[in-house]
Amino acid sequence: MQKSENASSADNQQGRLSEKLTPDYIVGIVDGEGYFSVSAIVDRSQGYDNYNVRLVFGIKLNAEDGEILHSIRDYFGCGTVRFRKDDRKNFCDCLEYQVRDTKSITEIIIPFFQKYPLRFIKKRRSFLKFIEITKMKEKKIHLNSKGLLEIQRLAKQVHL
């Protein structure tokens, strides 16, 4: 019996997946399963007000389908893929790709979606508010209570 020339191992399959990734493919996955998230909080645990804004871009998929997230991470060259166990009835384990560092969000993620726009209107609106908040954070507007309140107001629109 002669061996097939077709690659069948998981490593080769992963290689094939990353070769097929296109910007349109990534936009489609993010339109359906991706999210932009902002948390704007005042941390008083140290005895003083610490104004903090956390930005997250992510994609969450069923663990069976989630292997593509490794290819997306490789495509962008940033972020992490984590396994999320879920023991709740009628829920499944997931893989989640997240980019949390502001530098990667501003230099990689935002420019990508500006060049290759999201197609779903609701997701696009969320992204535009995410950009607005990112710019406010870069200008350090969040470092006072008035600025943080404005970011919290905008963050609600990101999560609609």
N, C-alpha and C positions, 0 to 999 in steps of 0.2 A: 504494500500500500504506500503510495507516494504522499508526502506531506503537502498540504495546501500552501500556496504562496500567500494566501490571505492571512493577515495578522489576526489572531484571535485572543491573545492574552489581554488582561486588563490594562497593562501598561501601553500596549499598542493601540488599544481602543481609546485610551485617554489621549494618546498622541493624535489619533484621527479626529477626535472631538475638537482639540485646540486648533487643528488645521482648518476646520470648517467654520470656526467662529468668525462672524463678520459683525461690523457695527450694527447692521439691521437686526441681526439675530439677538444681540445683546439688548438693543432697544426693545425688542419684542418681549423678551423675558422680563425686563424691568417694568415695562408697561403692565404686564400681568402679575408679576410676583415680587416686584421690588418696592422699596420704600425709602423715603427721606424722613429723618426724624430729628427733632430738636428738643432738648430739655434745657430749660433756663431756670436755675434755682439760686437761692441764697443759702449758703452753707454757714450755719452759726456754731458748728460743733467746736471750733477753736476759740470761741469767746469773742469773735468779731465777725462782721459781715464779709463773706467771700462770695462775690458774684461770679457764677459759672454758667457757661453755655457749652453744651455738648452737642456736636453735630455727628450724625450717623447716616451713612448710605448703606443699604443692605438689600439682600435677596434671600428669601427663605423658601426652601423646597422640601418636599417629602424626601426622606433619606434615600428612597429607591431611585429618585430622579436627580438627587443632589450632586452627583459626581461632576456634572457640568460646571458647578460652582468653582471647582479647582481650576478649570480651564479659564473661567472668567477672571479669577484672581491672577492667573498667569498672564492673561491678556493685559490687564491693567497694571500688573507689577506692584500691587499694594493690597493691603487688607488681609483678613484671615478667614478661614473656613472652620466652623466649629460644629460638632455634633450636638444636637439638643434632644435629650431623652424626654419622652412624654408618656407617662403612665396613665393619663386620664382616658376614660372610656371614650371610644369613637375618635380618638386623636392618634396621630402617628409620630414616630420619631422624625426629626428634621435635620437637615444640614443648613447652616446659615452662613452666608458670606457677608462680612461687614468691613467697611472702611470707617475708622473713627478718628484718625489723625487729621487735623485741620489742613496741614500742608498737602497731603494726598488728595483731600477733597477739593482744595482750591486749585491745585496744579494738574490734577489728572481727571477726577470725576466730573467736576463742573465743566471744564473745557470739552470733554467728550460729549456730554449731553447738549452743550451749546452747538457743537458741530453736527451732531446727529440727534435732532430733537425727538423727544418723546411724542408719541402719536395720540395717546389718550389725553383728552382735555384736562380731566381732573388731575392726572399724574403730572402733566405739564405745569398746571397752576401750582401744585405742591412744590415742584422743582424751582419755579420762579421765586416763591416765597423763601425757599431754602437758600437760594442765592442771595436774596436781600438780607437775610439774617447773617449769612456768612460774611457779607461785606460789613455789616454793622459790628460783628465780632472783630474783624480785622481792624476796624477803626476804634476799637475798644469802647464802643458806646454802651456795652453791657456792664461796664464797671461802676455804674451808679444806679440807684433804684429806679429812676425815671427811664433810663435806657433799657434796663432789664425788664421792666413792665411792658415796654413797647415790643421787645423781643418775645416775651411770653404771649402777647396778643397775636403777633404774627405766627408764632409756633402753633397756635390753635388752628390757623388756616393751613399750615403744612399738613396737619394730621386729619383734615376733613376727608 
